[in-house]
Amino acid sequence: MLDIRIPIAALFSVVGVLLVGYGFVVPQSIDVPVSGTTYTFNLNRDWGAIILIFGIFMGLLVKLDRQKPSRPES
């Protein structure tokens, strides 16, 4: 039976890598003024990294679940 975490991990990992790559190739930044200080964000790169981390986390959950010994059914 297919574990739903496998396609979710693959989807988020691929989208995250694409966004991070696009963020480095086309570095469009947004300036956000906060209390007299301006913060600069590259939204594609930053959110791509967050999405990639989530995809890796889901993949690790699958790997950790498969390493557990399964209990025999009684």
HTML snippet that shows the backbone in 3Dmol.js (N, CA, C, O; Angstrom):
<script src="https://3Dmol.org/build/3Dmol-min.js"></script>
<div id="view" style="width:600px;height:400px;position:relative"></div>
<script>
const pdb = `
ATOM      1  N   MET A   1       0.844  -1.176   0.000  1.00  0.00           N
ATOM      2  CA  MET A   1       0.000   0.000   0.000  1.00  0.00           C
ATOM      3  C   MET A   1       0.889   1.238   0.000  1.00  0.00           C
ATOM      4  O   MET A   1       1.895   1.286   0.708  1.00  0.00           O
ATOM      5  N   LEU A   2       0.520   2.228  -0.787  1.00  0.00           N
ATOM      6  CA  LEU A   2       1.316   3.442  -0.932  1.00  0.00           C
ATOM      7  C   LEU A   2       1.089   4.363   0.261  1.00  0.00           C
ATOM      8  O   LEU A   2      -0.045   4.693   0.606  1.00  0.00           O
ATOM      9  N   ASP A   3       2.179   4.763   0.875  1.00  0.00           N
ATOM     10  CA  ASP A   3       2.123   5.711   1.975  1.00  0.00           C
ATOM     11  C   ASP A   3       1.973   7.107   1.376  1.00  0.00           C
ATOM     12  O   ASP A   3       2.757   7.484   0.505  1.00  0.00           O
ATOM     13  N   ILE A   4       0.993   7.874   1.819  1.00  0.00           N
ATOM     14  CA  ILE A   4       0.701   9.185   1.239  1.00  0.00           C
ATOM     15  C   ILE A   4       1.849  10.165   1.447  1.00  0.00           C
ATOM     16  O   ILE A   4       1.948  11.160   0.730  1.00  0.00           O
ATOM     17  N   ARG A   5       2.713   9.896   2.416  1.00  0.00           N
ATOM     18  CA  ARG A   5       3.829  10.801   2.682  1.00  0.00           C
ATOM     19  C   ARG A   5       4.878  10.767   1.583  1.00  0.00           C
ATOM     20  O   ARG A   5       5.620  11.735   1.414  1.00  0.00           O
ATOM     21  N   ILE A   6       4.955   9.676   0.832  1.00  0.00           N
ATOM     22  CA  ILE A   6       5.958   9.570  -0.235  1.00  0.00           C
ATOM     23  C   ILE A   6       5.673  10.569  -1.368  1.00  0.00           C
ATOM     24  O   ILE A   6       6.569  11.337  -1.718  1.00  0.00           O
ATOM     25  N   PRO A   7       4.467  10.592  -1.955  1.00  0.00           N
ATOM     26  CA  PRO A   7       4.229  11.587  -3.006  1.00  0.00           C
ATOM     27  C   PRO A   7       4.215  13.019  -2.473  1.00  0.00           C
ATOM     28  O   PRO A   7       4.603  13.947  -3.183  1.00  0.00           O
ATOM     29  N   ILE A   8       3.770  13.206  -1.227  1.00  0.00           N
ATOM     30  CA  ILE A   8       3.788  14.549  -0.653  1.00  0.00           C
ATOM     31  C   ILE A   8       5.226  15.031  -0.506  1.00  0.00           C
ATOM     32  O   ILE A   8       5.532  16.176  -0.838  1.00  0.00           O
ATOM     33  N   ALA A   9       6.111  14.169  -0.011  1.00  0.00           N
ATOM     34  CA  ALA A   9       7.523  14.529   0.145  1.00  0.00           C
ATOM     35  C   ALA A   9       8.144  14.836  -1.217  1.00  0.00           C
ATOM     36  O   ALA A   9       8.897  15.800  -1.356  1.00  0.00           O
ATOM     37  N   ALA A  10       7.831  14.023  -2.210  1.00  0.00           N
ATOM     38  CA  ALA A  10       8.390  14.248  -3.546  1.00  0.00           C
ATOM     39  C   ALA A  10       7.897  15.556  -4.140  1.00  0.00           C
ATOM     40  O   ALA A  10       8.681  16.322  -4.701  1.00  0.00           O
ATOM     41  N   LEU A  11       6.607  15.815  -4.020  1.00  0.00           N
ATOM     42  CA  LEU A  11       6.024  17.036  -4.570  1.00  0.00           C
ATOM     43  C   LEU A  11       6.634  18.275  -3.930  1.00  0.00           C
ATOM     44  O   LEU A  11       7.075  19.181  -4.637  1.00  0.00           O
ATOM     45  N   PHE A  12       6.665  18.325  -2.604  1.00  0.00           N
ATOM     46  CA  PHE A  12       7.190  19.499  -1.928  1.00  0.00           C
ATOM     47  C   PHE A  12       8.693  19.655  -2.152  1.00  0.00           C
ATOM     48  O   PHE A  12       9.188  20.778  -2.238  1.00  0.00           O
ATOM     49  N   SER A  13       9.412  18.559  -2.244  1.00  0.00           N
ATOM     50  CA  SER A  13      10.853  18.651  -2.491  1.00  0.00           C
ATOM     51  C   SER A  13      11.131  19.212  -3.886  1.00  0.00           C
ATOM     52  O   SER A  13      11.993  20.076  -4.046  1.00  0.00           O
ATOM     53  N   VAL A  14      10.415  18.731  -4.880  1.00  0.00           N
ATOM     54  CA  VAL A  14      10.627  19.214  -6.248  1.00  0.00           C
ATOM     55  C   VAL A  14      10.245  20.685  -6.365  1.00  0.00           C
ATOM     56  O   VAL A  14      10.995  21.469  -6.946  1.00  0.00           O
ATOM     57  N   VAL A  15       9.100  21.070  -5.826  1.00  0.00           N
ATOM     58  CA  VAL A  15       8.673  22.470  -5.892  1.00  0.00           C
ATOM     59  C   VAL A  15       9.651  23.360  -5.119  1.00  0.00           C
ATOM     60  O   VAL A  15       9.969  24.462  -5.568  1.00  0.00           O
ATOM     61  N   GLY A  16      10.125  22.895  -3.971  1.00  0.00           N
ATOM     62  CA  GLY A  16      11.083  23.664  -3.190  1.00  0.00           C
ATOM     63  C   GLY A  16      12.387  23.875  -3.933  1.00  0.00           C
ATOM     64  O   GLY A  16      12.925  24.982  -3.936  1.00  0.00           O
ATOM     65  N   VAL A  17      12.902  22.829  -4.563  1.00  0.00           N
ATOM     66  CA  VAL A  17      14.150  22.956  -5.329  1.00  0.00           C
ATOM     67  C   VAL A  17      13.957  23.913  -6.500  1.00  0.00           C
ATOM     68  O   VAL A  17      14.834  24.729  -6.785  1.00  0.00           O
ATOM     69  N   LEU A  18      12.820  23.819  -7.178  1.00  0.00           N
ATOM     70  CA  LEU A  18      12.558  24.728  -8.301  1.00  0.00           C
ATOM     71  C   LEU A  18      12.488  26.181  -7.833  1.00  0.00           C
ATOM     72  O   LEU A  18      13.055  27.062  -8.479  1.00  0.00           O
ATOM     73  N   LEU A  19      11.806  26.441  -6.725  1.00  0.00           N
ATOM     74  CA  LEU A  19      11.702  27.814  -6.234  1.00  0.00           C
ATOM     75  C   LEU A  19      13.038  28.362  -5.749  1.00  0.00           C
ATOM     76  O   LEU A  19      13.365  29.520  -6.009  1.00  0.00           O
ATOM     77  N   VAL A  20      13.809  27.540  -5.048  1.00  0.00           N
ATOM     78  CA  VAL A  20      15.126  27.993  -4.600  1.00  0.00           C
ATOM     79  C   VAL A  20      16.016  28.287  -5.798  1.00  0.00           C
ATOM     80  O   VAL A  20      16.707  29.305  -5.823  1.00  0.00           O
ATOM     81  N   GLY A  21      16.003  27.413  -6.779  1.00  0.00           N
ATOM     82  CA  GLY A  21      16.799  27.643  -7.984  1.00  0.00           C
ATOM     83  C   GLY A  21      16.386  28.900  -8.717  1.00  0.00           C
ATOM     84  O   GLY A  21      17.235  29.678  -9.153  1.00  0.00           O
ATOM     85  N   TYR A  22      15.081  29.106  -8.857  1.00  0.00           N
ATOM     86  CA  TYR A  22      14.585  30.309  -9.515  1.00  0.00           C
ATOM     87  C   TYR A  22      14.948  31.560  -8.712  1.00  0.00           C
ATOM     88  O   TYR A  22      15.254  32.605  -9.287  1.00  0.00           O
ATOM     89  N   GLY A  23      14.913  31.449  -7.383  1.00  0.00           N
ATOM     90  CA  GLY A  23      15.269  32.583  -6.544  1.00  0.00           C
ATOM     91  C   GLY A  23      16.717  32.987  -6.687  1.00  0.00           C
ATOM     92  O   GLY A  23      17.044  34.167  -6.566  1.00  0.00           O
ATOM     93  N   PHE A  24      17.602  32.017  -6.947  1.00  0.00           N
ATOM     94  CA  PHE A  24      19.013  32.347  -7.153  1.00  0.00           C
ATOM     95  C   PHE A  24      19.283  32.850  -8.570  1.00  0.00           C
ATOM     96  O   PHE A  24      20.142  33.709  -8.766  1.00  0.00           O
ATOM     97  N   VAL A  25      18.557  32.323  -9.561  1.00  0.00           N
ATOM     98  CA  VAL A  25      18.778  32.735 -10.947  1.00  0.00           C
ATOM     99  C   VAL A  25      18.193  34.116 -11.203  1.00  0.00           C
ATOM    100  O   VAL A  25      18.829  34.944 -11.855  1.00  0.00           O
ATOM    101  N   VAL A  26      16.997  34.377 -10.702  1.00  0.00           N
ATOM    102  CA  VAL A  26      16.325  35.665 -10.887  1.00  0.00           C
ATOM    103  C   VAL A  26      16.152  36.300  -9.504  1.00  0.00           C
ATOM    104  O   VAL A  26      15.105  36.141  -8.878  1.00  0.00           O
ATOM    105  N   PRO A  27      17.172  37.018  -9.026  1.00  0.00           N
ATOM    106  CA  PRO A  27      17.117  37.536  -7.651  1.00  0.00           C
ATOM    107  C   PRO A  27      16.271  38.801  -7.521  1.00  0.00           C
ATOM    108  O   PRO A  27      16.807  39.896  -7.351  1.00  0.00           O
ATOM    109  N   GLN A  28      14.959  38.651  -7.601  1.00  0.00           N
ATOM    110  CA  GLN A  28      14.065  39.783  -7.377  1.00  0.00           C
ATOM    111  C   GLN A  28      13.774  39.855  -5.888  1.00  0.00           C
ATOM    112  O   GLN A  28      13.282  38.895  -5.294  1.00  0.00           O
ATOM    113  N   SER A  29      14.080  40.997  -5.290  1.00  0.00           N
ATOM    114  CA  SER A  29      13.893  41.151  -3.852  1.00  0.00           C
ATOM    115  C   SER A  29      12.778  42.140  -3.586  1.00  0.00           C
ATOM    116  O   SER A  29      12.458  42.988  -4.419  1.00  0.00           O
ATOM    117  N   ILE A  30      12.199  42.015  -2.420  1.00  0.00           N
ATOM    118  CA  ILE A  30      11.158  42.931  -1.978  1.00  0.00           C
ATOM    119  C   ILE A  30      11.650  43.608  -0.705  1.00  0.00           C
ATOM    120  O   ILE A  30      12.172  42.948   0.193  1.00  0.00           O
ATOM    121  N   ASP A  31      11.482  44.928  -0.629  1.00  0.00           N
ATOM    122  CA  ASP A  31      11.893  45.694   0.545  1.00  0.00           C
ATOM    123  C   ASP A  31      10.687  45.927   1.437  1.00  0.00           C
ATOM    124  O   ASP A  31       9.643  46.392   0.979  1.00  0.00           O
ATOM    125  N   VAL A  32      10.837  45.600   2.719  1.00  0.00           N
ATOM    126  CA  VAL A  32       9.747  45.755   3.680  1.00  0.00           C
ATOM    127  C   VAL A  32      10.217  46.704   4.775  1.00  0.00           C
ATOM    128  O   VAL A  32      11.088  46.352   5.571  1.00  0.00           O
ATOM    129  N   PRO A  33       9.637  47.924   4.822  1.00  0.00           N
ATOM    130  CA  PRO A  33      10.033  48.850   5.881  1.00  0.00           C
ATOM    131  C   PRO A  33       9.315  48.509   7.192  1.00  0.00           C
ATOM    132  O   PRO A  33       8.090  48.390   7.230  1.00  0.00           O
ATOM    133  N   VAL A  34      10.100  48.353   8.268  1.00  0.00           N
ATOM    134  CA  VAL A  34       9.547  48.049   9.578  1.00  0.00           C
ATOM    135  C   VAL A  34      10.225  48.965  10.592  1.00  0.00           C
ATOM    136  O   VAL A  34      11.423  48.837  10.844  1.00  0.00           O
ATOM    137  N   SER A  35       9.473  49.874  11.163  1.00  0.00           N
ATOM    138  CA  SER A  35       9.959  50.781  12.212  1.00  0.00           C
ATOM    139  C   SER A  35      11.258  51.479  11.831  1.00  0.00           C
ATOM    140  O   SER A  35      12.198  51.509  12.626  1.00  0.00           O
ATOM    141  N   GLY A  36      11.322  52.031  10.648  1.00  0.00           N
ATOM    142  CA  GLY A  36      12.495  52.763  10.211  1.00  0.00           C
ATOM    143  C   GLY A  36      13.610  51.904   9.646  1.00  0.00           C
ATOM    144  O   GLY A  36      14.583  52.444   9.120  1.00  0.00           O
ATOM    145  N   THR A  37      13.507  50.606   9.734  1.00  0.00           N
ATOM    146  CA  THR A  37      14.502  49.695   9.193  1.00  0.00           C
ATOM    147  C   THR A  37      13.899  48.981   7.990  1.00  0.00           C
ATOM    148  O   THR A  37      12.732  48.587   8.011  1.00  0.00           O
ATOM    149  N   THR A  38      14.696  48.819   6.952  1.00  0.00           N
ATOM    150  CA  THR A  38      14.216  48.141   5.747  1.00  0.00           C
ATOM    151  C   THR A  38      14.821  46.748   5.680  1.00  0.00           C
ATOM    152  O   THR A  38      16.041  46.584   5.706  1.00  0.00           O
ATOM    153  N   TYR A  39      13.946  45.742   5.593  1.00  0.00           N
ATOM    154  CA  TYR A  39      14.368  44.354   5.443  1.00  0.00           C
ATOM    155  C   TYR A  39      14.160  43.941   3.998  1.00  0.00           C
ATOM    156  O   TYR A  39      13.128  44.251   3.402  1.00  0.00           O
ATOM    157  N   THR A  40      15.125  43.250   3.438  1.00  0.00           N
ATOM    158  CA  THR A  40      15.055  42.804   2.047  1.00  0.00           C
ATOM    159  C   THR A  40      14.864  41.296   2.014  1.00  0.00           C
ATOM    160  O   THR A  40      15.629  40.555   2.632  1.00  0.00           O
ATOM    161  N   PHE A  41      13.841  40.839   1.291  1.00  0.00           N
ATOM    162  CA  PHE A  41      13.521  39.415   1.179  1.00  0.00           C
ATOM    163  C   PHE A  41      13.496  39.008  -0.284  1.00  0.00           C
ATOM    164  O   PHE A  41      13.039  39.763  -1.143  1.00  0.00           O
ATOM    165  N   ASN A  42      13.990  37.812  -0.560  1.00  0.00           N
ATOM    166  CA  ASN A  42      13.807  37.179  -1.857  1.00  0.00           C
ATOM    167  C   ASN A  42      12.766  36.092  -1.612  1.00  0.00           C
ATOM    168  O   ASN A  42      13.096  35.003  -1.141  1.00  0.00           O
ATOM    169  N   LEU A  43      11.513  36.390  -1.932  1.00  0.00           N
ATOM    170  CA  LEU A  43      10.414  35.496  -1.570  1.00  0.00           C
ATOM    171  C   LEU A  43      10.522  34.120  -2.204  1.00  0.00           C
ATOM    172  O   LEU A  43      10.221  33.120  -1.552  1.00  0.00           O
ATOM    173  N   ASN A  44      10.941  34.045  -3.451  1.00  0.00           N
ATOM    174  CA  ASN A  44      11.052  32.734  -4.106  1.00  0.00           C
ATOM    175  C   ASN A  44      12.080  31.856  -3.405  1.00  0.00           C
ATOM    176  O   ASN A  44      11.822  30.684  -3.130  1.00  0.00           O
ATOM    177  N   ARG A  45      13.245  32.429  -3.118  1.00  0.00           N
ATOM    178  CA  ARG A  45      14.299  31.648  -2.471  1.00  0.00           C
ATOM    179  C   ARG A  45      13.911  31.273  -1.046  1.00  0.00           C
ATOM    180  O   ARG A  45      14.112  30.129  -0.637  1.00  0.00           O
ATOM    181  N   ASP A  46      13.360  32.213  -0.284  1.00  0.00           N
ATOM    182  CA  ASP A  46      13.029  31.959   1.121  1.00  0.00           C
ATOM    183  C   ASP A  46      11.904  30.940   1.270  1.00  0.00           C
ATOM    184  O   ASP A  46      12.028  29.994   2.048  1.00  0.00           O
ATOM    185  N   TRP A  47      10.804  31.122   0.532  1.00  0.00           N
ATOM    186  CA  TRP A  47       9.698  30.170   0.635  1.00  0.00           C
ATOM    187  C   TRP A  47      10.040  28.835  -0.007  1.00  0.00           C
ATOM    188  O   TRP A  47       9.540  27.795   0.422  1.00  0.00           O
ATOM    189  N   GLY A  48      10.886  28.853  -1.030  1.00  0.00           N
ATOM    190  CA  GLY A  48      11.349  27.601  -1.611  1.00  0.00           C
ATOM    191  C   GLY A  48      12.135  26.780  -0.603  1.00  0.00           C
ATOM    192  O   GLY A  48      12.011  25.556  -0.553  1.00  0.00           O
ATOM    193  N   ALA A  49      12.951  27.465   0.206  1.00  0.00           N
ATOM    194  CA  ALA A  49      13.711  26.764   1.244  1.00  0.00           C
ATOM    195  C   ALA A  49      12.779  26.173   2.293  1.00  0.00           C
ATOM    196  O   ALA A  49      13.004  25.056   2.758  1.00  0.00           O
ATOM    197  N   ILE A  50      11.740  26.904   2.672  1.00  0.00           N
ATOM    198  CA  ILE A  50      10.783  26.407   3.663  1.00  0.00           C
ATOM    199  C   ILE A  50      10.032  25.191   3.116  1.00  0.00           C
ATOM    200  O   ILE A  50       9.850  24.200   3.823  1.00  0.00           O
ATOM    201  N   ILE A  51       9.603  25.271   1.871  1.00  0.00           N
ATOM    202  CA  ILE A  51       8.888  24.158   1.247  1.00  0.00           C
ATOM    203  C   ILE A  51       9.806  22.942   1.109  1.00  0.00           C
ATOM    204  O   ILE A  51       9.376  21.810   1.328  1.00  0.00           O
ATOM    205  N   LEU A  52      11.067  23.176   0.747  1.00  0.00           N
ATOM    206  CA  LEU A  52      12.035  22.084   0.620  1.00  0.00           C
ATOM    207  C   LEU A  52      12.283  21.413   1.969  1.00  0.00           C
ATOM    208  O   LEU A  52      12.378  20.188   2.043  1.00  0.00           O
ATOM    209  N   ILE A  53      12.388  22.202   3.026  1.00  0.00           N
ATOM    210  CA  ILE A  53      12.576  21.635   4.366  1.00  0.00           C
ATOM    211  C   ILE A  53      11.379  20.769   4.756  1.00  0.00           C
ATOM    212  O   ILE A  53      11.555  19.705   5.349  1.00  0.00           O
ATOM    213  N   PHE A  54      10.168  21.212   4.430  1.00  0.00           N
ATOM    214  CA  PHE A  54       8.980  20.414   4.714  1.00  0.00           C
ATOM    215  C   PHE A  54       8.990  19.104   3.923  1.00  0.00           C
ATOM    216  O   PHE A  54       8.640  18.056   4.463  1.00  0.00           O
ATOM    217  N   GLY A  55       9.386  19.154   2.658  1.00  0.00           N
ATOM    218  CA  GLY A  55       9.471  17.935   1.850  1.00  0.00           C
ATOM    219  C   GLY A  55      10.495  16.955   2.400  1.00  0.00           C
ATOM    220  O   GLY A  55      10.259  15.747   2.412  1.00  0.00           O
ATOM    221  N   ILE A  56      11.635  17.474   2.857  1.00  0.00           N
ATOM    222  CA  ILE A  56      12.655  16.613   3.456  1.00  0.00           C
ATOM    223  C   ILE A  56      12.141  16.012   4.758  1.00  0.00           C
ATOM    224  O   ILE A  56      12.393  14.842   5.048  1.00  0.00           O
ATOM    225  N   PHE A  57      11.419  16.814   5.546  1.00  0.00           N
ATOM    226  CA  PHE A  57      10.840  16.328   6.801  1.00  0.00           C
ATOM    227  C   PHE A  57       9.864  15.186   6.551  1.00  0.00           C
ATOM    228  O   PHE A  57       9.882  14.185   7.268  1.00  0.00           O
ATOM    229  N   MET A  58       9.017  15.328   5.545  1.00  0.00           N
ATOM    230  CA  MET A  58       8.069  14.254   5.226  1.00  0.00           C
ATOM    231  C   MET A  58       8.813  12.999   4.759  1.00  0.00           C
ATOM    232  O   MET A  58       8.413  11.884   5.093  1.00  0.00           O
ATOM    233  N   GLY A  59       9.888  13.174   3.993  1.00  0.00           N
ATOM    234  CA  GLY A  59      10.676  12.029   3.567  1.00  0.00           C
ATOM    235  C   GLY A  59      11.349  11.332   4.736  1.00  0.00           C
ATOM    236  O   GLY A  59      11.447  10.105   4.755  1.00  0.00           O
ATOM    237  N   LEU A  60      11.816  12.108   5.714  1.00  0.00           N
ATOM    238  CA  LEU A  60      12.417  11.515   6.907  1.00  0.00           C
ATOM    239  C   LEU A  60      11.387  10.747   7.727  1.00  0.00           C
ATOM    240  O   LEU A  60      11.711   9.714   8.313  1.00  0.00           O
ATOM    241  N   LEU A  61      10.157  11.235   7.776  1.00  0.00           N
ATOM    242  CA  LEU A  61       9.104  10.513   8.483  1.00  0.00           C
ATOM    243  C   LEU A  61       8.875   9.139   7.861  1.00  0.00           C
ATOM    244  O   LEU A  61       8.699   8.149   8.572  1.00  0.00           O
ATOM    245  N   VAL A  62       8.877   9.086   6.541  1.00  0.00           N
ATOM    246  CA  VAL A  62       8.699   7.797   5.858  1.00  0.00           C
ATOM    247  C   VAL A  62       9.860   6.872   6.181  1.00  0.00           C
ATOM    248  O   VAL A  62       9.660   5.694   6.476  1.00  0.00           O
ATOM    249  N   LYS A  63      11.077   7.409   6.124  1.00  0.00           N
ATOM    250  CA  LYS A  63      12.252   6.576   6.382  1.00  0.00           C
ATOM    251  C   LYS A  63      12.268   6.068   7.825  1.00  0.00           C
ATOM    252  O   LYS A  63      12.592   4.905   8.064  1.00  0.00           O
ATOM    253  N   LEU A  64      11.925   6.921   8.784  1.00  0.00           N
ATOM    254  CA  LEU A  64      11.908   6.503  10.187  1.00  0.00           C
ATOM    255  C   LEU A  64      10.805   5.485  10.451  1.00  0.00           C
ATOM    256  O   LEU A  64      10.979   4.580  11.269  1.00  0.00           O
ATOM    257  N   ASP A  65       9.678   5.623   9.771  1.00  0.00           N
ATOM    258  CA  ASP A  65       8.575   4.685   9.962  1.00  0.00           C
ATOM    259  C   ASP A  65       8.924   3.310   9.410  1.00  0.00           C
ATOM    260  O   ASP A  65       8.507   2.295   9.969  1.00  0.00           O
ATOM    261  N   ARG A  66       9.677   3.265   8.328  1.00  0.00           N
ATOM    262  CA  ARG A  66      10.041   1.977   7.730  1.00  0.00           C
ATOM    263  C   ARG A  66      11.118   1.266   8.542  1.00  0.00           C
ATOM    264  O   ARG A  66      11.253   0.047   8.442  1.00  0.00           O
ATOM    265  N   GLN A  67      11.889   2.004   9.346  1.00  0.00           N
ATOM    266  CA  GLN A  67      12.935   1.380  10.145  1.00  0.00           C
ATOM    267  C   GLN A  67      12.390   0.712  11.394  1.00  0.00           C
ATOM    268  O   GLN A  67      13.043  -0.166  11.958  1.00  0.00           O
ATOM    269  N   LYS A  68      11.192   1.115  11.841  1.00  0.00           N
ATOM    270  CA  LYS A  68      10.570   0.478  13.010  1.00  0.00           C
ATOM    271  C   LYS A  68      10.207  -0.959  12.681  1.00  0.00           C
ATOM    272  O   LYS A  68       9.711  -1.234  11.589  1.00  0.00           O
ATOM    273  N   PRO A  69      10.444  -1.875  13.601  1.00  0.00           N
ATOM    274  CA  PRO A  69       9.973  -3.238  13.338  1.00  0.00           C
ATOM    275  C   PRO A  69       8.460  -3.290  13.459  1.00  0.00           C
ATOM    276  O   PRO A  69       7.876  -2.709  14.374  1.00  0.00           O
ATOM    277  N   SER A  70       7.839  -3.987  12.533  1.00  0.00           N
ATOM    278  CA  SER A  70       6.376  -4.064  12.577  1.00  0.00           C
ATOM    279  C   SER A  70       5.949  -5.143  13.560  1.00  0.00           C
ATOM    280  O   SER A  70       6.599  -6.177  13.713  1.00  0.00           O
ATOM    281  N   ARG A  71       4.828  -4.861  14.220  1.00  0.00           N
ATOM    282  CA  ARG A  71       4.297  -5.830  15.188  1.00  0.00           C
ATOM    283  C   ARG A  71       3.483  -6.881  14.453  1.00  0.00           C
ATOM    284  O   ARG A  71       2.710  -6.551  13.553  1.00  0.00           O
ATOM    285  N   PRO A  72       3.646  -8.124  14.823  1.00  0.00           N
ATOM    286  CA  PRO A  72       2.812  -9.155  14.185  1.00  0.00           C
ATOM    287  C   PRO A  72       1.371  -9.041  14.684  1.00  0.00           C
ATOM    288  O   PRO A  72       1.122  -8.778  15.860  1.00  0.00           O
ATOM    289  N   GLU A  73       0.444  -9.243  13.773  1.00  0.00           N
ATOM    290  CA  GLU A  73      -0.966  -9.185  14.143  1.00  0.00           C
ATOM    291  C   GLU A  73      -1.358 -10.495  14.844  1.00  0.00           C
ATOM    292  O   GLU A  73      -0.904 -11.578  14.473  1.00  0.00           O
ATOM    293  N   SER A  74      -2.208 -10.363  15.859  1.00  0.00           N
ATOM    294  CA  SER A  74      -2.616 -11.573  16.572  1.00  0.00           C
ATOM    295  C   SER A  74      -3.986 -12.036  16.159  1.00  0.00           C
ATOM    296  O   SER A  74      -4.477 -13.044  16.668  1.00  0.00           O
TER     297      SER A  74
END
`;
const viewer = $3Dmol.createViewer("view");
viewer.addModel(pdb, "pdb");
viewer.setStyle({}, {cartoon: {color: "spectrum"}});
viewer.zoomTo();
viewer.render();
</script>
